[in-house]
Amino acid sequence: MSTPPGRLRSTPELPIVHGSGNVFLDLGFDPEEAANLQLRSQLAIELRHYVKAEGITQTEAAARFGVTQPRVSDLMRGKLSRFTIDALVTMLARVGRRVEVSIEPMRQAA
């Protein structure tokens, strides 16, 4: 049986392992930190999409988000450690975005 183009095939030397749905958990972070990092990532990605979709400068984004331009620069460069969930939610709210949180049991990594 052949593998379709663009699809990887599991081999003994390079087995394919299905992830947990949270890349941070799969990278070895403890479950609590992995959940926090995943949520912060999702919020930061949404803010980056907003900036790109609006076609605005970092200075304009900073004014809309209620932060400084260097903070927007950190956001655009993915420096998640510099942002709390609260700060990211506040920035989204300032541009008319509502954040909803869904709570469910974590999937176990394979």
Secondary structure, DSSP 8 states (H G I E B T S, - for coil): ----TT-----SSS------S-HHHHTT--HHHHHHHHHHHHHHHHHHHHHHHHT--HHHHHHHHTS-HHHHHHHHTT-GGG--HHHHHHHHHHTT--------------
